Each structure stands twice: as C-alpha cells, then as structure tokens.
Amino acid sequence: MKDLTPQLLSSLKHYSRQDFIKDVTAGVIVAIIALPLSIALALASGVSPEQGLYTAIVAGFVISALGGSKVQIAGPTAAFATIVAGIVARNGMEGLAVATILAGLMLIILGLLRLGSMIKFIPYTITTGFTAGIAVTILIGQLKDFFGLTFTHTPVETIEKLEEAVRAFPTANWAAVGVGALALAILCLWPRVKPVQKIPASLIAVVVTAAAVKLMALPVNTIGDLYTISSAPPQLHLPAFSYDTVAAVLPDAFTIAVLAAIESLLSAVVADEMINSRHNSNMELVAQGAGNAASALFGGIPATGAIARTAANIKNGGRSPVAGIVHAGVLLLVLVLLMPYAALIPMPCIAAILFQVAYNMSGWRTVVKVVRRSPKSDVAVLAVTFLLTVIFDLVVAIVVGLSLACLLFMKRMADVAVVKEWEYVEDTGDDQGRMKPVPAHVMVYEISGPMFFGAADKIPHMERASGRSVLILRMRSVPAMDITALNSLQRLYGECRDKGIAVIFSHVNEQPMSVFRKSGLFDAVGEESFAPNIDAALARAAELRQPAVTGAEGR
C-alpha cells in the first residue's frame, strides 16, 4: 500500500531547470483560464467574486503542495455551485465555512484510513445522473443574468428559479441578451482559430464584452453594479462553531466531502491516463481535505480537482505540482493588482461562461449512451438521480440514488444465487463429463452465488426426509455469506438433526468458513462433516449410511 507522501516531494527529487520552466509556463496559462471561471463560479455559488479567487489561491496551493497527483489543479468547480448557494441561503457564510471545514476533516479521515479506493463503489449511473442534474441547475440559475430579467423575489430552489424566469421573461433586457450572445459566440468560435488557441476563449469573451458595454454605455449589469469588489488578499477567519450550526450543516458537509472525493479522484484518473502515471488516492484525499479546510478558514468555498484546468495544465507542459503552486501564485497577484477591473465584467458574459461550463459538464453524449445500452434498471437509477438533483438537491439525489442502486444490486445478486438438487457431473477435461450418480440414501444440493439476506430464503426446508439419511450441501460456488444466510443454514441443520439426517458441507470457501467458525455452527456440525470436495463428501456419506427416522414421508 502506498504511503502518504505528497507527490511534490517525489517530483522534486529529479527536478530540473527545464521542468521548472515548463511548470511556470503551464501554471501561468492555467491561472489565466482559472481567473474568469473562479469569478463566474463564485457568483453562481451566491458569494462575492473574490471568494472564488480565494478558493483557487488557497485550496489550489494546499492541494498541489500536499496532493497525491502530479498534475491536479484544484479550485472552485461547477459541481459545488448549487450546493454552496443553498447552504449560503439557509445558513449564511458562517454555516458554509463550518460545513466546508467539517467536509475537509471527513476527507482527511478517509485518506488516513486508506479508503481512497472506496470511491469506486459509487455507481457510474449515479455520478452521470447527478452531474447532468447539476449542469441543468447551473443553466437554469443563469437565465436571469443572461436575459437581464427582473425578478420580483429571489428564489432558492431550481424549479422556483425556472418558474420565476418564465414569469419574468417579459422584462428581458435585449441589450443583455446581445452581450450574452456575443460572449457565447466568442466561447464557441475562438478555440477554432488555431494561431490563438492558447489564449482562453473565456478571457477574450470577458475583455470584449466588458469593452463593448463600457464604450457603448449599454444598459447591462456588470459585476461592479451588483457586488462590492475587494482586492484584499485572503485573511484568516475562524468561524463560530456551535452545536446547532454543526447539526444544521452536517448533511451538507457529507455531500461536499463525497462530491469532492468523487470529482477529485475522477480528475486524477483522467490525468493519469494523459501522462501515463498513477496518483496516490489516499494522499489526494488528505490534500483535498486540508485544501477545503484551509479555503474555508481564508474566506473561500469548497474546492476539488478541476478536470478542465488539469487537462490544460498537462497540455501546456505541466508535469509536477509546482505548476499548481505557480497557478495559485499568479492568481494572488491578479487579485491584489487587477481585481478592481473585474467590476467591468458584464453579468451576461458570466452567464454565457457558465452556460458553456454546464454544457461541458452535462455529458449528454454519455447520458445517451447509458440510456441506449444499459439495462432499464440502470437507466431508472440515472433518471431518478438526475430528477432529484434538479427538483430537490444533491443530498437527496445521492442518498436515494445510492439506496436504489444498492437495492437493484442486491436483487441481481439474489437472482444469481441458486440452490438446486443435482446429480454430480465430474469434469474430464474434454467438455463432456461423465455422470456420477448420487447414492440412494444421499441428497446433494448445490448452492451457487453469494448467500446474503436477499437470497437466504432460497435455502430449502427439510419438510420430508424422503427415506434419505444424509444431506450434502456443496458450497464451492459460494464466495461469501452473511448472518441471515447463516441463520437459514442453522435452521436447516436443526430440521435435519430432528429427522435424524446427517449434514455434510462440501468445499466451503474461506469467508463462509470463517462465518461458520465464529457462529459455532462448525463445532456443532463437527469438523469431520466439512469435506474439501464432493468426492470426500460422498465418501463420508457412505460411512454414515443408515435408515432415516421412522415415520419419514416418501416423496
């Protein structure tokens, strides 16, 4: 198992001047990409613009310095926007800070307990469903600014926002729509211009639309019209912890931790594929936890690994955590020196940037593929998760989605489990086999598949002895067993004992055998009644040949 050593220390062992130049170049470019995104995501999260930069600076630095990935770039991401906005609306900034710190502690504990690999147990349909749902909530949340609508009240829930947008559509500001359309056109067309592809389209959209609004004096809201811009660097602030606050935000903290773990580790896996490397998932979770806690302490919001920024880092030559540290440093300089100019950015441009983020995040092609190629039950899990994310929130979506996925999984495992009576077919290597008849006084039942509470009812009752005196239970194909299945076997053993039928277990695997020993059933049945294979079990049955108890019914 990998130790908890940050990749920064490993990378610096063989670090060269050329590596440093590449990392600095990549870090500067990623910072330019992260600048408008951090501001946009902060506004979508219901916090001030500079708090997005605080997050990218503090969390970006800590996660790069401590992380288990060489090239991961961390900062605010779209996945948290609706969650953060809901927490701020319900519990204020203090509640958000407490929730983020608690989530950070949860992530650190997960990493220290070496549970980084546990994230693979989140079903693909759930991650696809809530990711698409978050994309839709982001899109709906930006309709107001893109169309310049005038709301009569400020809704919090996504469906309420959609209803209010439809109701307020007659108040649309067509100048705002024009600015938003111009920003969208730049975002879509600029990357196709090869000579300038390295200049982020979002930065060009911000500069062009800000200039257009300023020079033509368009009646369009800018960030400065709605928010007070601060260029002060992040400052340490310890939120007020109380039992009531912790109890109120604990479910949100759990959601932040789960989402941060999922998104950061998915991003790290994508990065591994791009650079042919492997990340340390446990160290990455520790770093994500420390980064989120630090972000909250310095006025930021939740952060995680950002796939798009990580990919940009790799494509521009970044190969060590130094690039992420440089990215954080450049953003700090921008905050201190250039932040007042952010007041000129039009709100429709921010909305357009988030439209593109939502489109890229939606993964609609993946959704279509899952719907076309997956079983109906998996499609149902995806649809339920998606709808609950949009209609309610991510907490409800994850809990219900996971519960539904677990129930479906248990049903499938129960369907796989089979208990049947048989005549033994001995393998001969020629795929033909030859029949070995079961002696008249012996019953052989083969149990296949995992035996757990969902399949325990398949273990038969010994209602009729049928004149037989030995029951062999062949368990070669039982990889695991739980207490409910054990109780059913104990019940069957008791019924056989009452009828004078000896029970022999054949080829019991390691996990079921451990359950037998701990429960005391092994000692009750006797070591001699546990055979290593069917031949040994039949030989043991021959030794036990005797008539069944008087009065047994025939079949």
C-alpha positions in Angstrom: 0.0 0.0 0.0 1.3 3.4 -0.9 2.4 5.7 1.9 1.1 9.1 2.5 3.8 11.1 0.7 2.9 14.2 -1.3 3.8 14.0 -5.0 5.6 17.3 -4.6 8.4 15.7 -2.6 8.8 12.8 -5.1 8.8 15.2 -8.1 11.5 17.5 -6.7 14.0 14.6 -6.3 14.8 14.7 -10.0 13.7 18.2 -10.8 15.5 20.2 -13.5 15.6 23.8 -14.8 13.7 22.7 -17.9 11.0 21.2 -15.7 10.7 24.4 -13.8 10.3 26.5 -17.0 7.6 24.1 -18.3 5.7 24.2 -14.9 5.9 28.0 -14.7 4.5 28.3 -18.3 1.7 25.9 -17.6 0.9 27.5 -14.3 0.5 31.0 -15.8 -1.7 29.7 -18.6 -3.9 27.7 -16.2 -4.2 30.8 -14.0 -5.4 32.8 -16.9 -8.0 30.1 -17.6 -9.0 29.9 -13.9 -9.5 33.7 -13.5 -12.8 34.2 -15.2 -14.0 30.7 -14.2 -13.3 31.3 -10.5 -15.2 34.6 -10.6 -18.1 33.1 -12.5 -18.4 30.0 -10.2 -18.3 32.3 -7.1 -21.2 34.3 -8.4 -23.1 31.1 -9.4 -22.5 29.9 -5.8 -24.1 33.1 -4.3 -20.8 34.5 -2.9 -18.7 37.5 -3.8 -16.3 37.4 -6.8 -13.1 37.5 -4.8 -14.1 34.4 -2.8 -13.8 32.4 -6.0 -10.2 33.6 -6.3 -9.6 33.0 -2.6 -10.6 29.3 -3.2 -8.4 28.9 -6.2 -5.4 30.5 -4.4 -5.6 28.8 -1.0 -7.1 25.4 -1.9 -5.1 25.4 -5.2 -1.8 25.9 -3.3 -2.5 23.5 -0.5 -3.8 20.7 -2.7 -0.9 21.0 -5.2 1.6 21.0 -2.3 0.2 18.0 -0.5 -1.7 16.1 -3.2 -1.2 12.6 -4.5 -1.4 13.7 -8.1 1.5 15.3 -10.0 -0.7 17.5 -12.2 -4.0 18.0 -10.5 -5.2 21.6 -10.5 -7.8 22.4 -7.8 -10.2 25.2 -7.3 -13.9 26.1 -7.3 -15.9 23.9 -9.7 -19.4 23.9 -11.1 -20.4 20.7 -9.2 -20.5 22.8 -5.9 -22.3 25.8 -7.2 -25.8 24.8 -6.4 -24.8 23.2 -3.1 -22.9 26.2 -1.9 -25.8 28.6 -3.0 -28.2 26.5 -1.0 -26.0 26.4 2.1 -25.4 30.2 2.0 -29.2 30.9 1.6 -30.0 28.6 4.6 -27.1 29.1 7.0 -25.1 32.1 5.7 -21.4 32.3 5.2 -20.6 31.0 8.7 -22.7 27.9 8.0 -20.8 27.4 4.7 -17.4 27.7 6.4 -18.4 25.2 9.1 -19.7 22.8 6.5 -16.6 23.1 4.4 -14.3 22.6 7.4 -16.2 19.5 8.5 -16.1 18.1 5.0 -12.3 18.7 5.0 -12.0 16.8 8.2 -14.0 13.9 6.7 -11.8 13.8 3.6 -8.6 13.8 5.8 -10.0 10.9 7.8 -10.9 8.9 4.7 -7.4 9.4 3.4 -5.7 8.4 6.7 -7.9 5.3 6.9 -6.7 4.4 3.3 -10.2 4.5 1.9 -9.3 6.2 -1.3 -10.3 3.1 -3.3 -13.8 3.1 -1.8 -14.9 5.8 -4.2 -15.1 3.1 -6.9 -18.3 1.8 -5.2 -20.2 4.9 -6.3 -22.2 3.6 -9.4 -21.5 5.2 -12.7 -25.2 5.8 -13.3 -25.3 7.9 -10.1 -22.3 10.1 -11.0 -23.7 10.5 -14.5 -27.1 11.4 -13.2 -26.1 14.0 -10.6 -23.5 15.5 -12.9 -26.1 16.1 -15.6 -28.5 17.4 -13.0 -26.0 19.9 -11.6 -25.4 21.1 -15.2 -29.2 21.8 -15.6 -29.4 23.6 -12.3 -26.4 25.8 -13.3 -28.0 26.6 -16.6 -31.4 27.5 -15.0 -29.6 29.6 -12.4 -28.0 31.8 -15.1 -31.2 32.6 -17.1 -31.8 35.7 -15.0 -28.4 37.3 -15.8 -28.2 36.1 -19.5 -31.6 37.6 -20.3 -31.3 40.6 -17.9 -34.6 39.6 -16.2 -36.1 41.5 -13.3 -37.2 39.1 -10.6 -39.8 40.1 -8.0 -38.2 37.9 -5.4 -35.1 35.8 -5.1 -35.9 32.1 -5.3 -33.5 29.4 -3.9 -34.7 26.1 -5.4 -34.0 25.3 -9.0 -37.7 24.8 -10.0 -38.6 28.1 -8.4 -35.9 29.8 -10.3 -37.3 28.4 -13.6 -40.8 29.4 -12.7 -39.7 32.9 -11.8 -37.6 33.2 -15.1 -40.7 32.2 -17.1 -42.9 34.7 -15.2 -40.3 37.5 -15.6 -39.5 36.9 -19.3 -41.5 40.0 -20.5 -38.9 42.1 -18.6 -36.0 40.7 -20.7 -33.2 43.2 -21.4 -32.3 42.7 -25.1 -29.0 44.6 -24.7 -28.1 42.0 -22.1 -29.1 39.2 -24.5 -26.9 40.7 -27.2 -23.9 40.8 -24.9 -24.5 37.3 -23.7 -24.9 36.1 -27.3 -21.6 37.8 -28.2 -19.9 36.1 -25.3 -21.3 32.7 -26.4 -20.2 33.2 -30.0 -16.6 34.0 -28.8 -16.6 31.0 -26.5 -17.7 28.7 -29.3 -15.7 30.1 -32.2 -12.4 31.4 -30.6 -11.0 27.9 -30.0 -11.2 27.2 -33.7 -8.8 29.9 -34.5 -5.5 27.9 -34.4 -3.0 30.8 -34.1 -4.5 32.0 -30.8 -5.8 28.7 -29.3 -3.6 29.1 -26.2 -5.4 32.3 -25.2 -8.5 31.1 -23.3 -11.8 31.9 -25.0 -13.4 32.9 -21.7 -10.7 35.6 -21.2 -11.3 37.0 -24.7 -15.1 37.0 -24.0 -14.6 38.9 -20.8 -12.4 41.5 -22.3 -14.5 42.0 -25.5 -17.9 42.2 -23.7 -16.6 44.5 -21.0 -15.2 46.8 -23.6 -18.4 46.8 -25.6 -20.6 47.6 -22.5 -18.2 50.4 -21.4 -17.6 52.0 -24.8 -21.3 51.9 -25.9 -22.7 52.6 -22.5 -25.1 49.7 -22.8 -27.7 49.3 -20.0 -26.3 46.0 -18.9 -25.5 45.0 -15.3 -21.8 44.4 -14.5 -20.2 42.7 -11.5 -19.5 46.1 -10.1 -23.2 47.1 -10.2 -24.2 44.1 -8.1 -21.2 43.4 -5.9 -18.5 45.3 -4.0 -15.1 44.2 -5.3 -12.3 43.7 -2.9 -8.6 43.3 -3.8 -7.5 42.4 -0.3 -5.6 39.1 0.0 -7.2 36.2 1.8 -7.3 36.6 5.6 -7.6 34.0 8.3 -11.1 33.9 9.9 -12.2 31.2 12.3 -16.0 30.6 12.0 -18.1 30.3 15.1 -18.8 26.7 15.8 -21.9 25.7 17.8 -23.9 22.5 18.2 -26.8 24.0 16.3 -24.7 25.1 13.4 -22.9 21.7 13.1 -26.1 19.8 13.3 -27.7 22.0 10.6 -24.8 21.7 8.1 -23.7 18.1 8.8 -25.7 16.7 5.8 -24.2 19.4 3.6 -20.7 18.6 4.9 -21.2 15.0 4.0 -22.4 15.9 0.5 -19.4 18.2 0.0 -17.0 15.5 1.1 -18.5 12.8 -1.1 -18.6 15.1 -4.1 -15.1 16.4 -3.5 -13.8 12.9 -3.3 -15.6 11.7 -6.4 -14.7 14.6 -8.6 -11.0 14.9 -7.4 -10.3 11.2 -7.9 -12.0 11.1 -11.2 -10.0 14.1 -12.3 -6.8 12.4 -11.1 -7.6 9.2 -13.0 -8.1 11.2 -16.2 -4.8 13.0 -15.6 -3.1 9.6 -15.0 -4.3 8.4 -18.4 -2.9 11.6 -20.1 0.6 11.4 -18.6 0.8 7.6 -18.2 1.3 7.9 -14.4 -0.5 6.8 -11.2 -1.8 9.0 -8.4 -1.9 8.2 -4.7 -5.7 8.4 -4.0 -5.3 8.3 -0.2 -2.8 11.2 -0.2 -5.1 13.1 -2.7 -8.0 12.8 -0.2 -5.9 14.1 2.6 -4.8 17.0 0.4 -8.4 17.7 -0.7 -9.5 17.7 3.0 -6.7 20.1 4.0 -7.3 22.3 1.0 -11.0 22.6 1.7 -10.5 23.3 5.4 -7.9 26.0 4.5 -10.1 27.5 1.9 -12.9 27.9 4.4 -10.6 29.4 7.0 -9.5 32.1 4.5 -12.9 33.0 3.2 -13.2 30.6 0.3 -15.7 28.0 -0.8 -15.4 24.2 -1.3 -12.9 23.1 -3.9 -11.9 20.0 -5.7 -9.8 18.8 -8.6 -10.9 20.5 -11.9 -10.7 18.2 -14.9 -10.7 21.0 -17.5 -7.9 23.0 -15.7 -6.0 19.8 -15.0 -6.1 18.9 -18.7 -5.0 22.4 -19.7 -2.1 22.1 -17.3 -1.0 18.8 -18.9 -1.4 20.1 -22.4 0.8 23.1 -21.7 3.7 21.1 -20.3 2.9 20.9 -16.5 4.4 17.7 -15.1 4.7 18.4 -11.3 2.8 20.1 -8.5 4.9 23.2 -9.0 2.6 24.2 -11.9 -0.4 24.2 -9.5 1.6 26.3 -7.0 2.5 28.8 -9.7 -1.1 28.9 -10.8 -2.1 29.9 -7.2 0.7 32.5 -7.0 -0.3 34.1 -10.3 -4.0 34.3 -9.2 -2.8 36.0 -5.9 -1.0 38.7 -7.9 -4.1 39.2 -10.1 -6.3 39.5 -7.0 -4.1 42.2 -5.5 -3.2 44.2 -8.6 -6.0 43.7 -11.1 -9.2 42.8 -9.2 -10.9 46.2 -9.4 -11.1 45.7 -13.2 -13.3 42.7 -12.6 -16.1 45.2 -11.8 -16.3 45.9 -15.5 -17.3 42.3 -16.5 -20.9 42.1 -17.7 -23.2 39.7 -15.9 -24.5 38.2 -19.2 -20.9 37.3 -20.1 -20.6 35.4 -16.7 -23.8 33.7 -17.6 -22.5 32.7 -21.0 -19.3 31.2 -19.5 -21.4 29.2 -17.1 -23.7 28.0 -19.9 -20.6 26.6 -21.6 -19.5 25.0 -18.3 -22.9 23.5 -17.9 -22.8 22.1 -21.4 -19.4 20.6 -21.0 -20.4 19.2 -17.6 -23.7 17.7 -18.7 -22.0 14.8 -20.6 -25.2 14.4 -22.7 -23.4 12.0 -25.0 -22.6 9.8 -22.1 -26.2 10.0 -20.9 -27.5 9.0 -24.3 -25.0 6.1 -24.4 -26.2 4.9 -21.0 -29.8 5.1 -21.9 -29.3 3.2 -25.2 -27.0 0.4 -23.9 -27.8 -0.1 -20.3 -30.5 -2.2 -18.5 -33.7 -0.4 -17.7 -32.9 -0.6 -14.0 -29.7 1.3 -14.5 -31.5 3.9 -16.6 -34.0 4.3 -13.9 -31.3 5.0 -11.3 -29.8 7.6 -13.6 -33.2 9.2 -14.3 -34.1 9.3 -10.6 -30.8 10.8 -9.6 -31.0 13.4 -12.3 -34.6 14.4 -11.4 -33.9 14.6 -7.7 -30.8 16.7 -8.2 -32.8 19.2 -10.3 -36.1 19.2 -8.3 -34.6 18.9 -4.7 -30.9 18.8 -4.1 -27.8 16.7 -4.3 -28.1 15.4 -0.8 -31.5 13.8 -1.6 -30.2 12.6 -5.0 -27.2 10.8 -3.7 -29.0 9.2 -0.8 -31.9 8.0 -2.9 -29.8 7.1 -5.9 -27.4 5.0 -3.8 -30.2 3.3 -1.9 -31.9 2.5 -5.2 -28.7 1.2 -6.8 -28.0 -0.9 -3.7 -31.5 -2.5 -3.8 -31.1 -3.3 -7.5 -27.6 -4.8 -6.9 -29.0 -7.0 -4.1 -31.8 -8.1 -6.3 -29.4 -9.0 -9.1 -27.2 -10.9 -6.6 -30.3 -12.7 -5.2 -31.3 -13.7 -8.7 -27.9 -15.1 -9.4 -28.0 -17.2 -6.2 -29.3 -20.7 -6.9 -30.0 -23.8 -4.7 -30.8 -26.9 -6.5 -30.6 -30.7 -6.2 -28.4 -32.4 -8.7 -26.5 -35.5 -9.9 -22.8 -34.9 -9.9 -21.0 -34.3 -13.2 -17.3 -34.9 -12.9 -15.0 -32.8 -15.1 -12.9 -34.9 -17.5 -11.2 -32.1 -19.5 -13.0 -32.9 -22.8 -16.1 -30.8 -22.0 -18.2 -34.0 -22.0 -18.1 -35.1 -18.4 -19.5 -38.3 -17.1 -22.3 -38.8 -14.6 -21.6 -40.0 -11.1 -25.0 -41.0 -9.6 -25.8 -39.9 -6.1 -26.4 -42.8 -3.7 -30.0 -43.5 -2.8 -29.6 -42.5 0.8 -27.9 -39.2 -0.1 -29.3 -35.8 -1.1 -26.9 -33.3 -2.8 -27.8 -29.7 -3.0 -25.5 -27.3 -4.8 -25.5 -23.6 -3.6 -24.3 -21.1 -6.1 -23.7 -17.4 -5.8 -23.3 -15.1 -2.7 -25.7 -16.1 0.1 -26.9 -13.0 1.9 -30.2 -11.8 3.3 -31.6 -11.2 -0.2 -31.1 -14.8 -1.2 -31.4 -16.6 2.2 -34.9 -17.7 1.5 -33.6 -20.0 -1.3 -32.1 -22.3 1.3 -34.7 -25.2 1.4 -36.7 -26.5 4.4 -36.3 -30.2 5.3 -40.0 -30.9 5.4 -39.7 -34.5 4.1 -36.9 -36.9 4.7 -37.7 -39.0 1.6 -36.1 -42.0 3.2 -32.7 -40.4 2.9 -30.3 -40.1 5.8 -27.5 -37.8 4.5 -27.7 -34.2 3.1 -24.6 -32.8 1.3 -24.5 -29.1 0.8 -22.0 -28.3 -1.9 -20.8 -24.7 -1.5 -17.9 -24.5 -4.0 -19.6 -21.6 -5.8 -20.5 -19.6 -2.7 -17.9 -16.8 -2.3 -19.5 -15.0 0.7 -22.2 -15.5 3.2 -23.9 -13.2 5.8 -25.6 -13.8 9.1 -29.1 -14.1 7.6 -28.0 -16.9 5.3 -26.2 -18.5 8.2 -29.4 -18.5 10.3 -31.2 -20.2 7.4 -28.4 -22.9 7.3 -28.7 -23.3 11.1 -32.4 -23.7 10.7 -31.9 -26.3 8.0 -29.3 -28.1 10.2 -31.8 -28.2 13.1 -34.5 -29.6 10.9 -32.2 -32.3 9.6 -31.0 -33.2 13.1 -34.6 -33.6 14.3 -35.2 -36.0 11.4 -32.0 -38.0 12.0 -30.4 -36.7 8.8 -26.6 -36.1 8.9 -25.4 -32.9 7.2 -22.1 -32.6 5.3 -20.7 -29.4 3.9 -18.6 -29.7 0.8 -15.9 -27.3 -0.4 -16.7 -24.4 1.9 -14.7 -21.3 0.8 -12.7 -19.1 3.2 -15.2 -16.4 4.0 -18.2 -18.7 4.6 -15.9 -21.0 6.7 -14.9 -18.0 8.8 -18.6 -17.3 9.4 -19.2 -21.0 10.3 -16.4 -20.9 12.9 -17.4 -17.6 14.5 -21.0 -18.7 14.8 -20.3 -22.0 16.4 -22.0 -24.0 13.7 -18.7 -25.5 12.7 -18.3 -27.0 16.2 -22.0 -28.1 16.3 -21.7 -30.0 13.0 -18.2 -31.3 13.7 -15.0 -30.9 11.7 -15.4 -34.4 10.2 -18.6 -33.1 8.4 -16.7 -30.5 6.4 -15.3 -32.1 3.3 -12.8 -30.5 1.0 -14.6 -31.7 -2.2 -17.6 -33.7 -3.4 -15.7 -37.0 -3.6 -14.7 -36.7 0.0 -18.2 -35.7 0.9 -19.7 -38.8 -0.8 -17.2 -41.0 0.9 -18.2 -39.5 4.2 -21.8 -40.1 3.3 -21.1 -43.7 2.6 -19.7 -44.1 6.1 -22.9 -42.6 7.5 -25.3 -44.8 5.6 -28.3 -45.6 7.8 -32.1 -45.5 7.5 -33.9 -42.2 8.1 -36.0 -41.8 11.2 -39.2 -43.8 11.5 -42.2 -42.2 10.0 -40.4 -40.1 7.4 -42.6 -39.4 4.5 -41.7 -40.5 1.0 -41.6 -38.2 -2.0 
